[in-house]
């Protein structure tokens, strides 16, 4: 059998055809793990334990020492209140020093840096096989550096708010206990419960912050790479807002329904420039649709759109 010899032009056309076929693979859904969130949450919990220990060391001894002298006499009450406030100030001051602020800045910076790296890696992994090109060579940090700086500042303020709110509630709990004649053991129990409430708030902050950072970085990386569309992916469990059989069926922003909505680009597919609309709100994006939104955005290339929407 006579073999056909391809001309240089035919070889070039064949190579181009193969590359094109390779690039028309569907994009692998972006998968984000919560390793950074777990680490961040653990560090916030450690901070709260330190604050609780400071309260126990400074305030509880004063309560025990003075309880035997407790009386409803107004003058004595003022003296006791002053002692409590002084002890509380000693405990709180440990978490308002310049050294402590540097520590929480390092915590915020390292957390956001790890989140950015993990999200960028997940994005690249999802698209590299589809396009047949390592996008790591072409994406830059333009706009990312400024975003990270602002995110660190916001995160530092949130960590400070945990500290401020905790000590305000400690003061309220202790002084109210003193004025009502509560036994020190009862006040200590209330403070322990307050620590648990504060940890729960820190857990919400950690989850919400990581979701927002992941959302923002994913948005920037996809658009930076020339990707104009994304697919809204829920966590596919009972906690998805709006899931009729889930925990939050009446949520205002129903991610369950947004992920199925078709605005012309296919179910759950939206343009980055417009986002989604729901419940009277617009420009909604996965991870930022509401507090503790756990949805993610997977890239969608134009060749994946309905034929009528392709350019």
C-alpha positions in Angstrom: 0.0 0.0 0.0 1.3 3.4 -1.0 1.7 5.7 2.0 0.4 9.3 1.6 3.1 11.9 2.3 1.7 14.9 4.0 2.9 18.3 2.9 4.1 20.8 5.6 0.8 22.7 5.3 -1.2 19.5 5.8 1.0 18.6 8.9 0.4 22.0 10.3 -3.4 21.7 9.8 -3.4 18.3 11.4 -1.5 19.5 14.5 -3.9 22.5 14.7 -6.9 20.1 14.5 -5.6 17.9 17.3 -4.9 20.9 19.5 -8.4 22.2 18.9 -9.9 18.8 19.7 -7.9 18.6 22.9 -9.0 22.1 24.0 -12.7 21.3 23.5 -12.8 19.0 26.5 -15.3 19.9 29.3 -13.8 21.7 32.2 -13.3 19.7 35.4 -15.4 21.1 38.2 -13.3 23.2 40.6 -13.0 21.4 44.0 -11.9 23.3 47.0 -11.0 21.7 50.3 -11.4 23.3 53.7 -7.9 22.7 55.0 -7.2 26.5 55.3 -10.5 27.1 57.0 -9.9 24.4 59.5 -6.4 25.7 60.3 -7.7 29.3 60.6 -10.6 28.2 62.8 -8.2 26.3 65.0 -6.0 29.5 65.4 -9.1 31.6 66.3 -10.1 29.0 68.9 -6.6 29.1 70.4 -6.9 32.9 70.7 -10.2 32.5 72.5 -8.8 30.0 74.9 -6.0 32.4 75.7 -8.6 35.2 76.4 -10.6 32.8 78.6 -7.5 31.8 80.5 -6.7 35.5 81.1 -10.2 36.1 82.5 -9.9 33.0 84.7 -6.5 34.2 86.0 -7.4 37.8 86.6 -11.2 37.9 87.4 -12.2 34.6 89.1 -9.8 35.0 92.0 -11.2 38.5 92.7 -14.7 37.1 92.7 -13.8 34.3 95.1 -11.9 36.6 97.5 -14.6 39.2 97.7 -17.7 37.0 97.6 -17.6 36.3 101.4 -17.8 40.1 101.9 -20.7 40.5 99.6 -23.4 42.8 100.9 -26.2 44.8 99.3 -24.6 47.9 100.7 -24.2 50.4 97.8 -20.8 51.7 98.9 -19.4 48.2 99.0 -20.9 47.4 95.7 -19.0 50.3 94.1 -15.7 49.1 95.6 -16.3 45.5 94.3 -17.2 46.8 90.9 -14.0 48.8 90.7 -12.0 45.8 91.6 -13.7 43.7 89.0 -13.2 46.4 86.3 -9.6 46.7 87.2 -9.1 42.9 86.9 -11.0 42.9 83.6 -8.8 45.7 82.3 -5.6 43.7 83.2 -7.0 40.7 81.3 -8.1 42.7 78.2 -4.8 44.7 78.0 -2.9 41.6 77.2 -4.8 41.5 73.9 -4.4 45.2 72.9 -0.6 45.5 72.8 1.4 46.3 69.7 3.0 42.8 69.9 -0.4 41.1 69.9 -1.6 43.2 66.9 1.5 42.1 65.0 0.6 38.5 65.8 -2.9 38.8 64.4 -1.7 40.6 61.3 0.7 37.6 60.7 -2.2 35.2 61.3 -4.4 37.1 58.8 -1.7 37.4 56.2 -0.6 33.8 56.3 -4.2 32.6 56.2 -5.2 34.7 53.2 -1.9 33.8 51.4 -2.6 30.1 51.9 -6.2 30.6 50.7 -5.1 32.4 47.6 -2.6 29.7 46.8 -5.1 26.9 47.3 -7.8 28.5 45.3 -5.5 29.4 42.4 -4.1 25.8 42.4 -7.7 24.4 42.3 -8.6 26.7 39.4 -5.5 25.8 37.4 -6.1 22.1 38.0 -9.7 22.4 36.7 -8.8 24.2 33.4 -5.3 23.0 32.4 -6.6 19.6 31.1 -9.4 21.3 29.2 -7.3 23.9 27.4 -4.2 21.8 27.0 -2.1 24.7 28.2 -0.5 25.4 31.6 -2.2 28.7 32.5 0.2 29.2 35.4 2.6 30.5 32.7 0.3 33.3 31.6 -1.7 34.4 34.7 -0.2 37.2 36.8 -0.7 38.6 40.2 -1.9 41.9 38.8 -4.8 43.0 41.1 -4.2 40.1 43.4 -1.6 41.8 45.6 -3.8 44.8 46.3 -6.8 42.5 47.0 -4.8 40.4 49.5 -3.7 43.6 51.4 -7.3 44.8 51.7 -8.4 41.3 52.7 -5.7 41.1 55.5 -6.9 44.5 56.8 -10.5 43.4 56.9 -9.5 40.1 58.6 -7.5 41.9 61.3 -10.5 44.0 62.1 -12.7 40.9 62.4 -10.3 39.2 64.7 -10.2 42.4 66.8 -14.0 42.4 66.9 -13.9 38.9 68.4 -11.7 40.2 71.2 -13.7 43.3 71.8 -17.1 41.6 71.9 -15.8 38.9 74.2 -14.5 41.2 76.8 -17.5 43.4 76.6 -19.7 40.4 77.3 -17.4 39.2 80.1 -17.8 42.6 81.8 -21.6 42.5 81.4 -21.8 38.9 82.7 -19.6 39.5 85.7 -21.0 42.8 86.8 -24.6 41.5 86.4 -23.7 38.4 88.5 -22.2 40.6 91.2 -25.2 42.9 91.4 -27.6 40.0 91.6 -25.6 38.2 94.3 -24.7 35.2 92.0 -22.2 32.7 93.5 -18.7 32.8 91.8 -19.2 29.3 90.6 -22.3 30.3 88.8 -20.6 33.3 87.2 -17.7 31.0 86.2 -20.2 28.7 84.5 -21.7 31.6 82.6 -18.2 32.7 81.5 -17.5 29.2 80.2 -20.8 29.3 78.2 -19.7 32.7 76.9 -16.5 31.2 75.7 -18.5 28.5 73.7 -20.7 31.2 72.2 -17.5 33.2 71.1 -16.1 30.0 69.6 -19.2 29.5 67.6 -19.0 33.1 66.3 -15.4 32.5 65.4 -16.4 29.4 63.5 -18.9 31.4 61.5 -16.3 34.1 60.8 -13.8 31.6 59.6 -16.2 29.8 57.3 -17.6 33.1 55.9 -14.2 34.7 55.4 -12.7 31.7 53.6 -15.8 31.4 51.3 -15.6 35.1 50.4 -11.8 35.0 49.8 -12.2 31.8 47.7 -15.0 33.5 45.7 -13.0 36.7 45.1 -9.8 34.9 44.0 -11.7 32.5 41.8 -13.4 35.5 40.1 -10.2 37.3 39.6 -8.3 34.3 38.3 -11.0 33.2 35.8 -11.5 36.7 34.4 -7.8 37.3 34.3 -7.6 34.2 32.1 -10.2 35.5 29.7 -13.0 33.3 31.1 -16.3 35.2 30.9 -18.7 32.6 32.3 -19.0 30.5 35.4 -21.3 27.7 36.7 -22.9 28.0 40.1 -22.1 24.9 42.1 -23.7 24.2 45.5 -22.3 22.0 48.2 -25.2 19.6 47.3 -26.4 18.9 50.9 -29.2 19.7 53.3 -27.6 23.0 54.3 -27.8 24.6 50.8 -30.1 27.6 51.1 -33.4 27.1 49.5 -33.2 23.3 49.4 -36.9 22.4 49.9 -36.0 19.3 51.8 -33.1 20.9 53.7 -32.5 23.0 56.8 -33.1 26.4 55.2 -35.9 26.1 52.7 -37.2 29.7 53.2 -33.9 31.5 52.9 -34.1 34.8 51.0 -31.2 33.9 48.7 -31.9 30.4 47.5 -28.7 29.0 46.1 -30.5 25.7 45.4 -32.6 27.5 42.8 -29.9 29.8 41.5 -27.8 26.7 40.6 -30.7 25.4 38.4 -31.6 28.8 36.9 -31.1 29.2 33.2 -30.6 32.8 31.9 -29.7 31.6 28.4 -26.3 30.1 29.0 -27.4 26.7 30.5 -28.5 25.7 34.0 -26.6 27.6 36.6 -24.3 29.4 34.1 -23.9 33.2 34.4 -21.5 35.9 33.2 -18.9 37.2 35.6 -19.8 40.7 34.5 -23.4 40.3 35.6 -23.6 37.6 38.2 -27.0 36.1 39.2 -30.2 37.8 40.3 -32.5 36.5 43.0 -34.7 37.8 45.8 -34.5 41.4 44.6 -30.7 41.4 44.7 -28.3 41.4 41.8 -24.7 40.7 41.1 -24.7 37.6 43.3 -21.7 35.3 43.2 -21.0 31.9 44.7 -19.4 32.3 48.2 -20.8 35.8 48.5 -24.5 35.3 48.0 -25.2 35.4 51.8 -23.4 34.8 55.1 -21.8 31.3 55.1 -22.5 30.7 51.5 -20.6 27.5 50.6 -21.2 27.6 46.8 -18.3 27.7 44.4 -17.8 28.9 40.8 -16.5 26.5 38.1 -15.2 28.1 34.9 -17.3 27.7 31.7 -15.7 28.2 28.3 -17.6 29.6 25.4 -17.5 26.3 23.5 -19.6 24.8 26.4 -22.4 27.4 25.9 -25.6 26.6 23.9 -24.9 27.0 20.2 -27.1 30.1 20.0 -25.0 31.8 22.6 -21.6 31.1 21.1 -19.8 34.0 19.5 
